[in-house]
């Protein structure tokens, strides 16, 4: 009985030491890179308001005029976009913005995160201190898929048959 209690206690101490070791190790995501995605920026801890962060993503849409010396550039990544307030000369470096026909330039932004920006009506944004192009955008290749035309034509045919059927049914009810 005493021997089994010692073994149980030794096992519990060993498990606790292993768990403590894993908790003390830095996460692989943090160790691999301090660069965030726009989705991680959106979900960032609100206590980090006013701190400098770095993230990468695709420049999308177009550069929008903000004021005399700045523009807004939307940066997309992991399905979420962040508005970046950037100097006009830096925003003008973007050669291709992402849209349905293009993959936009990949940019790296380093700047101050504002959860509720006083300058911009309480909006969530990042004021860029550094804005650089990582890779150039390109035309998106979208091959023609004939099966979609076939499905569309079948849909139109079904509609016409149903419409004709409805017309005959309506005539019968009126007579």
C-alpha positions in Angstrom: 0.0 0.0 0.0 2.8 2.4 1.0 4.7 1.5 -2.2 1.7 2.3 -4.4 1.3 5.7 -2.8 4.9 6.5 -3.4 4.6 5.5 -7.0 1.4 7.5 -7.4 3.1 10.6 -5.8 6.2 10.2 -8.0 4.0 9.9 -11.1 2.0 13.1 -10.2 5.2 15.1 -9.5 6.6 13.9 -12.9 3.4 14.9 -14.7 3.4 18.4 -13.0 7.1 18.9 -13.9 6.4 18.0 -17.6 3.4 20.4 -17.7 5.4 23.2 -16.1 8.1 22.7 -18.7 5.7 23.0 -21.6 4.1 26.1 -20.1 7.5 27.7 -19.6 8.5 27.2 -23.3 7.7 30.0 -25.7 5.0 29.2 -28.3 6.3 28.2 -31.7 4.2 31.0 -33.4 5.8 33.7 -31.3 9.3 32.2 -31.7 8.9 31.8 -35.5 8.0 35.5 -36.2 6.8 38.6 -34.6 5.0 39.6 -37.8 1.2 39.3 -37.5 -1.5 38.8 -40.0 -4.3 41.4 -40.4 -6.7 38.9 -38.8 -4.5 38.7 -35.7 -4.3 42.5 -35.6 -8.1 42.8 -35.6 -8.3 40.3 -32.7 -5.4 41.8 -30.8 -5.6 42.4 -27.1 -7.2 45.8 -26.5 -4.6 46.6 -23.9 -2.0 46.9 -26.6 -3.6 50.1 -27.8 -0.9 52.6 -28.7 1.8 50.1 -29.2 3.9 49.5 -32.3 3.1 46.3 -34.2 4.2 44.7 -37.5 2.0 42.8 -39.9 1.9 41.7 -43.5 -0.9 41.3 -46.0 -2.3 42.1 -49.5 -3.0 45.7 -50.4 -6.6 45.7 -51.7 -9.1 48.1 -53.3 -7.4 51.4 -53.9 -5.5 54.0 -52.0 -8.1 56.5 -50.6 -7.4 60.1 -50.0 -7.2 60.8 -46.2 -5.8 64.3 -46.0 -3.2 66.5 -47.7 -0.3 64.2 -46.8 -1.8 60.8 -46.1 -3.9 58.0 -47.7 -5.8 55.0 -46.5 -4.7 51.5 -47.7 -6.6 48.4 -46.8 -4.4 45.4 -46.0 -6.1 42.0 -46.2 -5.0 38.7 -44.7 -6.7 35.6 -43.4 -10.1 36.9 -44.5 -9.9 40.2 -42.6 -8.7 43.7 -43.6 -7.2 46.5 -41.6 -7.2 50.2 -42.5 -3.7 51.6 -42.6 -3.2 55.4 -42.4 0.0 55.9 -44.4 2.0 58.7 -45.9 0.9 59.4 -49.5 4.4 58.9 -51.0 4.5 55.4 -49.4 1.0 54.5 -50.5 1.9 55.5 -54.1 4.6 52.7 -54.1 1.8 50.1 -54.3 1.7 49.1 -58.0 -1.2 46.6 -57.9 -4.2 46.6 -55.6 -6.0 43.3 -55.1 -9.5 42.9 -56.7 -11.4 40.2 -58.6 -8.8 40.3 -61.5 -5.6 40.9 -59.6 -3.6 39.7 -56.6 -2.4 42.8 -54.9 1.1 43.7 -53.7 2.1 42.1 -50.4 3.1 44.8 -48.0 4.7 44.9 -44.5 3.4 47.5 -42.2 5.0 48.6 -38.9 2.9 51.2 -37.0 0.9 52.2 -34.0 -2.3 50.3 -33.4 -5.3 52.4 -32.4 -8.3 50.5 -31.1 -10.4 53.7 -31.0 -8.4 56.4 -32.9 -9.0 59.9 -31.6 -7.9 61.4 -34.9 -10.3 59.3 -37.0 -13.7 59.3 -35.2 -13.0 56.4 -32.9 -12.2 53.9 -35.8 -9.9 50.9 -35.4 -6.8 51.6 -37.5 -3.0 51.4 -37.7 -0.9 54.5 -38.3 2.0 53.3 -40.4 5.5 54.4 -39.4 7.1 52.0 -42.0 5.3 50.7 -45.1 7.2 48.5 -47.6 6.4 46.3 -50.5 7.4 42.7 -50.0 6.3 41.3 -53.4 4.6 42.7 -56.4 1.1 41.8 -57.3 0.0 40.1 -60.5 -2.9 39.4 -62.8 -5.1 36.6 -61.4 -5.5 33.7 -63.8 -9.1 32.6 -63.9 -9.6 29.9 -66.6 -12.9 29.6 -68.3 -15.0 26.8 -66.9 -17.5 25.6 -69.5 -19.5 23.5 -67.0 -20.8 26.7 -65.4 -22.3 27.8 -68.7 -24.0 24.4 -69.0 -25.4 24.7 -65.5 -26.7 28.2 -66.3 -28.4 27.0 -69.5 -30.0 24.1 -67.7 -31.3 26.6 -65.1 -32.8 28.7 -67.9 -34.4 25.7 -69.5 -36.0 24.6 -66.2 -37.3 28.1 -65.8 -38.9 28.2 -69.3 -40.6 24.8 -68.8 -42.0 25.9 -65.4 -43.1 29.2 -66.8 -44.9 27.5 -69.7 -46.5 25.0 -67.2 -47.6 27.8 -65.0 -49.2 29.7 -68.0 -51.2 26.6 -69.0 -52.3 26.0 -65.4 -53.4 29.7 -65.2 -55.4 29.4 -68.5 -57.2 26.2 -67.2 -58.2 28.0 -64.0 -59.6 31.0 -65.9 -61.7 28.9 -68.3 
